[in-house]
Amino acid sequence: MLKILLASLLFIASQVQAEMTLKHGFYLSSSVGSLKADISGKHQDFSGGLTENPTNKNATVHDGKISNARSFGYNLRYVPKVGFGYEVGLYFTKIKMPTQDAALMNDDNGGYIQIPKFEEGNPYPVGLKDAVVDSPSSYMSTTDLYLGGLYNFKVIDKVMPDTIFDKIMPYVGLGYAKVKGDWYKSHYDKSIPNDPAYGTKGKTSIDGHYLSAKAGINFNENYNVEIEHAKHKFHADAFRSFNINGSDAEFSRTSINFIYTF
């Protein structure tokens, strides 16, 4: 997918026209619909029994819920009236995940990861249980550097005469964003059974990217409304019990974007 995007951007660069206009913009974005993430990484598994050393298994939490993803920032466009142009953005994003049950599945056999079972007031494990845990809410805060290409179509006149929609210009775009930031409420201490601070504090660094495709309309020259679909891939250094080699999160996002250009 990334190779296809880069080839598309190179094609756009070869097609850029002489009469180009530079437009600054203020960007707002909000996700729509249901968002779900797969979170995976190495995790301790005690399926061999409490008397054996745990093994490290590839595990995944499937379909983790995301409440919303919202962004704001600066947008810069270098575009012709009709044809191919460029788009650059510097966006600040917050992605919220609600309190939920998280089931850790073994990637090798499809079963549950096994973890020690504790009884209240007893610091020693009394057996094993499936790794289905109460996962407190968390959020990611990221800075996204976006680079994309746009194609502006011919203006359509008299769509809604004597309104701001008198003339509209449809356009489409492809883009890539490099993402860096932090994932908050990442705390985990395996030395404390049923740790009350689990998932209530701390942060871990994340980095990654997303690829996106979008379609939009420009109206009254300064206003732009878009619908965008993006595929995100992030890596966290150590999120909660994924503390061996970190964790990877993948999810798709559909959003409505508003950009005021000047």
Contacts in CASP RR format, 6 or more apart in sequence:
PFRMAT RR
TARGET T0000
AUTHOR 0000-0000-0000
METHOD contacts of the structure
MODEL  1
MLKILLASLLFIASQVQAEMTLKHGFYLSSSVGSLKADISGKHQDFSGGL
TENPTNKNATVHDGKISNARSFGYNLRYVPKVGFGYEVGLYFTKIKMPTQ
DAALMNDDNGGYIQIPKFEEGNPYPVGLKDAVVDSPSSYMSTTDLYLGGL
YNFKVIDKVMPDTIFDKIMPYVGLGYAKVKGDWYKSHYDKSIPNDPAYGT
KGKTSIDGHYLSAKAGINFNENYNVEIEHAKHKFHADAFRSFNINGSDAE
FSRTSINFIYTF
1 211 0 8 1.000
1 231 0 8 1.000
2 176 0 8 1.000
2 211 0 8 1.000
5 174 0 8 1.000
5 175 0 8 1.000
5 176 0 8 1.000
5 211 0 8 1.000
6 176 0 8 1.000
8 149 0 8 1.000
8 174 0 8 1.000
9 147 0 8 1.000
9 148 0 8 1.000
9 149 0 8 1.000
9 174 0 8 1.000
9 175 0 8 1.000
9 176 0 8 1.000
11 84 0 8 1.000
12 84 0 8 1.000
12 85 0 8 1.000
12 86 0 8 1.000
12 149 0 8 1.000
12 150 0 8 1.000
12 151 0 8 1.000
13 86 0 8 1.000
15 83 0 8 1.000
15 84 0 8 1.000
16 80 0 8 1.000
16 84 0 8 1.000
16 85 0 8 1.000
16 86 0 8 1.000
17 80 0 8 1.000
17 83 0 8 1.000
17 84 0 8 1.000
19 80 0 8 1.000
19 81 0 8 1.000
20 78 0 8 1.000
20 79 0 8 1.000
20 80 0 8 1.000
20 85 0 8 1.000
21 78 0 8 1.000
21 79 0 8 1.000
21 80 0 8 1.000
21 81 0 8 1.000
22 76 0 8 1.000
22 77 0 8 1.000
22 78 0 8 1.000
23 76 0 8 1.000
23 77 0 8 1.000
23 78 0 8 1.000
23 79 0 8 1.000
23 261 0 8 1.000
23 262 0 8 1.000
24 74 0 8 1.000
24 75 0 8 1.000
24 76 0 8 1.000
24 261 0 8 1.000
24 262 0 8 1.000
25 74 0 8 1.000
25 75 0 8 1.000
25 76 0 8 1.000
25 77 0 8 1.000
25 259 0 8 1.000
25 260 0 8 1.000
25 261 0 8 1.000
25 262 0 8 1.000
26 72 0 8 1.000
26 73 0 8 1.000
26 74 0 8 1.000
26 75 0 8 1.000
26 259 0 8 1.000
26 260 0 8 1.000
27 71 0 8 1.000
27 72 0 8 1.000
27 73 0 8 1.000
27 74 0 8 1.000
27 75 0 8 1.000
27 89 0 8 1.000
27 91 0 8 1.000
27 257 0 8 1.000
27 258 0 8 1.000
27 259 0 8 1.000
28 71 0 8 1.000
28 72 0 8 1.000
28 73 0 8 1.000
28 257 0 8 1.000
28 258 0 8 1.000
28 259 0 8 1.000
29 69 0 8 1.000
29 70 0 8 1.000
29 71 0 8 1.000
29 72 0 8 1.000
29 91 0 8 1.000
29 93 0 8 1.000
29 228 0 8 1.000
29 255 0 8 1.000
29 256 0 8 1.000
29 257 0 8 1.000
29 258 0 8 1.000
30 68 0 8 1.000
30 69 0 8 1.000
30 70 0 8 1.000
30 71 0 8 1.000
30 255 0 8 1.000
30 256 0 8 1.000
31 66 0 8 1.000
31 68 0 8 1.000
31 69 0 8 1.000
31 70 0 8 1.000
31 253 0 8 1.000
31 254 0 8 1.000
31 255 0 8 1.000
32 254 0 8 1.000
32 255 0 8 1.000
32 256 0 8 1.000
33 254 0 8 1.000
35 65 0 8 1.000
35 66 0 8 1.000
35 67 0 8 1.000
35 68 0 8 1.000
35 69 0 8 1.000
35 251 0 8 1.000
35 252 0 8 1.000
35 253 0 8 1.000
36 63 0 8 1.000
36 64 0 8 1.000
36 65 0 8 1.000
36 66 0 8 1.000
36 251 0 8 1.000
37 63 0 8 1.000
37 64 0 8 1.000
37 66 0 8 1.000
37 97 0 8 1.000
37 249 0 8 1.000
37 250 0 8 1.000
37 251 0 8 1.000
38 60 0 8 1.000
38 61 0 8 1.000
38 62 0 8 1.000
38 63 0 8 1.000
38 64 0 8 1.000
38 249 0 8 1.000
38 250 0 8 1.000
38 251 0 8 1.000
39 60 0 8 1.000
39 61 0 8 1.000
39 64 0 8 1.000
39 102 0 8 1.000
39 239 0 8 1.000
39 242 0 8 1.000
39 247 0 8 1.000
39 248 0 8 1.000
39 249 0 8 1.000
40 58 0 8 1.000
40 59 0 8 1.000
40 60 0 8 1.000
40 61 0 8 1.000
40 107 0 8 1.000
40 242 0 8 1.000
40 247 0 8 1.000
40 248 0 8 1.000
41 58 0 8 1.000
41 59 0 8 1.000
41 60 0 8 1.000
41 242 0 8 1.000
41 244 0 8 1.000
41 245 0 8 1.000
41 246 0 8 1.000
41 247 0 8 1.000
41 248 0 8 1.000
42 56 0 8 1.000
42 57 0 8 1.000
42 58 0 8 1.000
42 59 0 8 1.000
42 242 0 8 1.000
42 244 0 8 1.000
42 245 0 8 1.000
42 246 0 8 1.000
43 56 0 8 1.000
43 57 0 8 1.000
43 58 0 8 1.000
43 59 0 8 1.000
43 104 0 8 1.000
43 113 0 8 1.000
43 131 0 8 1.000
43 241 0 8 1.000
43 242 0 8 1.000
43 244 0 8 1.000
44 54 0 8 1.000
44 55 0 8 1.000
44 56 0 8 1.000
44 57 0 8 1.000
44 113 0 8 1.000
44 115 0 8 1.000
44 190 0 8 1.000
44 241 0 8 1.000
44 244 0 8 1.000
45 54 0 8 1.000
45 55 0 8 1.000
45 56 0 8 1.000
45 57 0 8 1.000
45 59 0 8 1.000
45 106 0 8 1.000
45 113 0 8 1.000
45 114 0 8 1.000
45 115 0 8 1.000
46 52 0 8 1.000
46 54 0 8 1.000
46 114 0 8 1.000
46 115 0 8 1.000
46 116 0 8 1.000
46 128 0 8 1.000
47 55 0 8 1.000
47 113 0 8 1.000
47 114 0 8 1.000
47 128 0 8 1.000
48 55 0 8 1.000
48 114 0 8 1.000
49 114 0 8 1.000
49 128 0 8 1.000
50 116 0 8 1.000
50 125 0 8 1.000
50 127 0 8 1.000
50 128 0 8 1.000
56 244 0 8 1.000
57 106 0 8 1.000
57 107 0 8 1.000
57 108 0 8 1.000
57 113 0 8 1.000
58 106 0 8 1.000
58 107 0 8 1.000
58 108 0 8 1.000
59 104 0 8 1.000
59 105 0 8 1.000
59 106 0 8 1.000
59 107 0 8 1.000
59 113 0 8 1.000
59 131 0 8 1.000
59 242 0 8 1.000
60 104 0 8 1.000
60 105 0 8 1.000
60 107 0 8 1.000
61 102 0 8 1.000
61 103 0 8 1.000
61 104 0 8 1.000
61 105 0 8 1.000
62 103 0 8 1.000
62 105 0 8 1.000
64 97 0 8 1.000
64 100 0 8 1.000
64 102 0 8 1.000
65 97 0 8 1.000
65 98 0 8 1.000
65 100 0 8 1.000
66 95 0 8 1.000
66 96 0 8 1.000
66 97 0 8 1.000
66 251 0 8 1.000
67 96 0 8 1.000
67 97 0 8 1.000
67 98 0 8 1.000
68 95 0 8 1.000
68 96 0 8 1.000
69 93 0 8 1.000
69 94 0 8 1.000
69 95 0 8 1.000
69 96 0 8 1.000
69 253 0 8 1.000
69 255 0 8 1.000
70 93 0 8 1.000
70 94 0 8 1.000
71 91 0 8 1.000
71 92 0 8 1.000
71 93 0 8 1.000
71 94 0 8 1.000
71 144 0 8 1.000
71 255 0 8 1.000
72 91 0 8 1.000
72 92 0 8 1.000
73 89 0 8 1.000
73 90 0 8 1.000
73 91 0 8 1.000
73 92 0 8 1.000
74 89 0 8 1.000
74 90 0 8 1.000
74 91 0 8 1.000
75 87 0 8 1.000
75 88 0 8 1.000
75 89 0 8 1.000
75 259 0 8 1.000
75 261 0 8 1.000
76 87 0 8 1.000
76 88 0 8 1.000
76 89 0 8 1.000
77 85 0 8 1.000
77 86 0 8 1.000
77 87 0 8 1.000
77 88 0 8 1.000
77 150 0 8 1.000
77 261 0 8 1.000
78 85 0 8 1.000
78 86 0 8 1.000
78 87 0 8 1.000
79 85 0 8 1.000
79 86 0 8 1.000
79 87 0 8 1.000
79 150 0 8 1.000
79 152 0 8 1.000
80 152 0 8 1.000
81 152 0 8 1.000
81 155 0 8 1.000
82 152 0 8 1.000
82 153 0 8 1.000
82 154 0 8 1.000
83 151 0 8 1.000
83 152 0 8 1.000
83 153 0 8 1.000
84 149 0 8 1.000
84 150 0 8 1.000
84 151 0 8 1.000
85 149 0 8 1.000
85 150 0 8 1.000
85 151 0 8 1.000
85 152 0 8 1.000
86 147 0 8 1.000
86 148 0 8 1.000
86 149 0 8 1.000
86 150 0 8 1.000
87 146 0 8 1.000
87 147 0 8 1.000
87 148 0 8 1.000
87 149 0 8 1.000
87 150 0 8 1.000
87 173 0 8 1.000
87 175 0 8 1.000
88 146 0 8 1.000
88 147 0 8 1.000
88 148 0 8 1.000
89 144 0 8 1.000
89 145 0 8 1.000
89 146 0 8 1.000
89 147 0 8 1.000
90 143 0 8 1.000
90 144 0 8 1.000
90 145 0 8 1.000
90 146 0 8 1.000
91 143 0 8 1.000
91 144 0 8 1.000
91 146 0 8 1.000
91 177 0 8 1.000
92 141 0 8 1.000
92 142 0 8 1.000
92 143 0 8 1.000
92 144 0 8 1.000
93 140 0 8 1.000
93 141 0 8 1.000
93 142 0 8 1.000
93 143 0 8 1.000
93 144 0 8 1.000
93 179 0 8 1.000
94 139 0 8 1.000
94 140 0 8 1.000
94 141 0 8 1.000
94 142 0 8 1.000
95 139 0 8 1.000
95 140 0 8 1.000
95 142 0 8 1.000
96 137 0 8 1.000
96 138 0 8 1.000
96 139 0 8 1.000
97 137 0 8 1.000
97 138 0 8 1.000
97 139 0 8 1.000
98 137 0 8 1.000
99 134 0 8 1.000
99 135 0 8 1.000
99 136 0 8 1.000
99 137 0 8 1.000
100 135 0 8 1.000
101 132 0 8 1.000
101 133 0 8 1.000
101 134 0 8 1.000
101 135 0 8 1.000
102 132 0 8 1.000
102 133 0 8 1.000
102 134 0 8 1.000
102 135 0 8 1.000
103 112 0 8 1.000
103 130 0 8 1.000
103 131 0 8 1.000
103 132 0 8 1.000
104 112 0 8 1.000
104 113 0 8 1.000
104 115 0 8 1.000
104 131 0 8 1.000
104 132 0 8 1.000
104 133 0 8 1.000
104 241 0 8 1.000
105 111 0 8 1.000
105 112 0 8 1.000
105 113 0 8 1.000
106 112 0 8 1.000
106 113 0 8 1.000
112 130 0 8 1.000
112 131 0 8 1.000
112 132 0 8 1.000
113 130 0 8 1.000
113 131 0 8 1.000
114 128 0 8 1.000
114 129 0 8 1.000
114 130 0 8 1.000
114 131 0 8 1.000
115 128 0 8 1.000
115 129 0 8 1.000
115 130 0 8 1.000
115 131 0 8 1.000
115 133 0 8 1.000
116 125 0 8 1.000
116 127 0 8 1.000
116 128 0 8 1.000
116 129 0 8 1.000
116 193 0 8 1.000
117 125 0 8 1.000
117 126 0 8 1.000
117 127 0 8 1.000
117 128 0 8 1.000
117 129 0 8 1.000
118 124 0 8 1.000
118 125 0 8 1.000
118 126 0 8 1.000
118 193 0 8 1.000
118 194 0 8 1.000
119 126 0 8 1.000
120 194 0 8 1.000
123 193 0 8 1.000
125 193 0 8 1.000
135 199 0 8 1.000
135 240 0 8 1.000
136 185 0 8 1.000
136 198 0 8 1.000
136 199 0 8 1.000
136 200 0 8 1.000
137 185 0 8 1.000
138 183 0 8 1.000
138 184 0 8 1.000
138 185 0 8 1.000
138 186 0 8 1.000
138 199 0 8 1.000
139 183 0 8 1.000
139 184 0 8 1.000
139 185 0 8 1.000
140 181 0 8 1.000
140 182 0 8 1.000
140 183 0 8 1.000
140 184 0 8 1.000
140 206 0 8 1.000
140 234 0 8 1.000
141 181 0 8 1.000
141 182 0 8 1.000
141 184 0 8 1.000
142 179 0 8 1.000
142 180 0 8 1.000
142 181 0 8 1.000
142 182 0 8 1.000
142 206 0 8 1.000
143 179 0 8 1.000
143 180 0 8 1.000
143 181 0 8 1.000
144 177 0 8 1.000
144 178 0 8 1.000
144 179 0 8 1.000
144 210 0 8 1.000
145 177 0 8 1.000
145 178 0 8 1.000
145 179 0 8 1.000
146 175 0 8 1.000
146 176 0 8 1.000
146 177 0 8 1.000
147 175 0 8 1.000
147 176 0 8 1.000
147 177 0 8 1.000
148 173 0 8 1.000
148 174 0 8 1.000
148 175 0 8 1.000
148 176 0 8 1.000
149 173 0 8 1.000
149 174 0 8 1.000
149 175 0 8 1.000
150 171 0 8 1.000
150 172 0 8 1.000
150 173 0 8 1.000
151 171 0 8 1.000
151 172 0 8 1.000
151 173 0 8 1.000
152 169 0 8 1.000
152 171 0 8 1.000
152 218 0 8 1.000
153 169 0 8 1.000
153 170 0 8 1.000
153 171 0 8 1.000
154 169 0 8 1.000
155 167 0 8 1.000
155 168 0 8 1.000
155 169 0 8 1.000
156 167 0 8 1.000
156 168 0 8 1.000
156 169 0 8 1.000
156 170 0 8 1.000
157 166 0 8 1.000
157 167 0 8 1.000
158 166 0 8 1.000
158 167 0 8 1.000
159 165 0 8 1.000
159 166 0 8 1.000
159 167 0 8 1.000
159 168 0 8 1.000
160 166 0 8 1.000
164 219 0 8 1.000
164 220 0 8 1.000
164 223 0 8 1.000
165 219 0 8 1.000
165 220 0 8 1.000
166 220 0 8 1.000
167 219 0 8 1.000
167 220 0 8 1.000
168 217 0 8 1.000
168 218 0 8 1.000
168 219 0 8 1.000
169 217 0 8 1.000
169 218 0 8 1.000
169 219 0 8 1.000
170 215 0 8 1.000
170 216 0 8 1.000
170 217 0 8 1.000
170 218 0 8 1.000
171 215 0 8 1.000
171 216 0 8 1.000
171 217 0 8 1.000
171 218 0 8 1.000
172 213 0 8 1.000
172 214 0 8 1.000
172 215 0 8 1.000
172 216 0 8 1.000
173 213 0 8 1.000
173 214 0 8 1.000
173 215 0 8 1.000
174 211 0 8 1.000
174 212 0 8 1.000
174 213 0 8 1.000
174 214 0 8 1.000
175 211 0 8 1.000
175 212 0 8 1.000
175 213 0 8 1.000
176 209 0 8 1.000
176 210 0 8 1.000
176 211 0 8 1.000
176 212 0 8 1.000
177 209 0 8 1.000
177 210 0 8 1.000
177 212 0 8 1.000
177 230 0 8 1.000
178 208 0 8 1.000
178 209 0 8 1.000
179 206 0 8 1.000
179 207 0 8 1.000
179 208 0 8 1.000
179 209 0 8 1.000
179 210 0 8 1.000
179 232 0 8 1.000
179 234 0 8 1.000
180 205 0 8 1.000
180 206 0 8 1.000
180 207 0 8 1.000
180 208 0 8 1.000
181 205 0 8 1.000
181 206 0 8 1.000
181 207 0 8 1.000
182 203 0 8 1.000
182 204 0 8 1.000
182 205 0 8 1.000
182 206 0 8 1.000
183 203 0 8 1.000
183 204 0 8 1.000
183 205 0 8 1.000
183 206 0 8 1.000
183 236 0 8 1.000
183 239 0 8 1.000
184 202 0 8 1.000
184 203 0 8 1.000
185 199 0 8 1.000
185 200 0 8 1.000
185 201 0 8 1.000
185 202 0 8 1.000
185 203 0 8 1.000
186 199 0 8 1.000
186 202 0 8 1.000
186 203 0 8 1.000
186 204 0 8 1.000
186 236 0 8 1.000
186 238 0 8 1.000
186 239 0 8 1.000
186 240 0 8 1.000
187 195 0 8 1.000
187 197 0 8 1.000
187 198 0 8 1.000
187 199 0 8 1.000
187 200 0 8 1.000
187 201 0 8 1.000
187 202 0 8 1.000
187 240 0 8 1.000
188 195 0 8 1.000
188 198 0 8 1.000
188 199 0 8 1.000
188 238 0 8 1.000
188 240 0 8 1.000
188 241 0 8 1.000
188 243 0 8 1.000
189 195 0 8 1.000
189 197 0 8 1.000
189 198 0 8 1.000
190 241 0 8 1.000
190 243 0 8 1.000
198 240 0 8 1.000
199 240 0 8 1.000
204 236 0 8 1.000
204 237 0 8 1.000
204 238 0 8 1.000
204 239 0 8 1.000
205 236 0 8 1.000
205 237 0 8 1.000
206 234 0 8 1.000
206 235 0 8 1.000
206 236 0 8 1.000
206 237 0 8 1.000
206 249 0 8 1.000
207 234 0 8 1.000
207 235 0 8 1.000
208 232 0 8 1.000
208 233 0 8 1.000
208 234 0 8 1.000
208 235 0 8 1.000
209 232 0 8 1.000
209 233 0 8 1.000
210 230 0 8 1.000
210 231 0 8 1.000
210 232 0 8 1.000
210 233 0 8 1.000
210 253 0 8 1.000
211 230 0 8 1.000
211 231 0 8 1.000
212 228 0 8 1.000
212 229 0 8 1.000
212 230 0 8 1.000
212 231 0 8 1.000
213 228 0 8 1.000
213 229 0 8 1.000
213 230 0 8 1.000
214 226 0 8 1.000
214 227 0 8 1.000
214 228 0 8 1.000
214 229 0 8 1.000
214 257 0 8 1.000
215 226 0 8 1.000
215 227 0 8 1.000
216 224 0 8 1.000
216 225 0 8 1.000
216 226 0 8 1.000
216 227 0 8 1.000
217 224 0 8 1.000
217 225 0 8 1.000
218 224 0 8 1.000
218 261 0 8 1.000
219 225 0 8 1.000
221 261 0 8 1.000
222 260 0 8 1.000
222 261 0 8 1.000
222 262 0 8 1.000
223 258 0 8 1.000
223 259 0 8 1.000
223 260 0 8 1.000
223 261 0 8 1.000
224 257 0 8 1.000
224 258 0 8 1.000
224 259 0 8 1.000
224 260 0 8 1.000
224 261 0 8 1.000
225 256 0 8 1.000
225 257 0 8 1.000
225 258 0 8 1.000
226 256 0 8 1.000
226 257 0 8 1.000
226 258 0 8 1.000
226 259 0 8 1.000
227 254 0 8 1.000
227 255 0 8 1.000
227 256 0 8 1.000
227 257 0 8 1.000
228 254 0 8 1.000
228 255 0 8 1.000
228 256 0 8 1.000
228 257 0 8 1.000
229 252 0 8 1.000
229 253 0 8 1.000
229 254 0 8 1.000
230 252 0 8 1.000
230 253 0 8 1.000
230 254 0 8 1.000
230 255 0 8 1.000
231 250 0 8 1.000
231 252 0 8 1.000
232 249 0 8 1.000
232 250 0 8 1.000
232 251 0 8 1.000
232 252 0 8 1.000
232 253 0 8 1.000
233 248 0 8 1.000
233 249 0 8 1.000
233 250 0 8 1.000
234 248 0 8 1.000
234 249 0 8 1.000
234 250 0 8 1.000
235 246 0 8 1.000
235 247 0 8 1.000
235 248 0 8 1.000
235 249 0 8 1.000
236 242 0 8 1.000
236 246 0 8 1.000
236 247 0 8 1.000
236 248 0 8 1.000
236 249 0 8 1.000
237 246 0 8 1.000
238 246 0 8 1.000
238 247 0 8 1.000
239 246 0 8 1.000
239 247 0 8 1.000
END
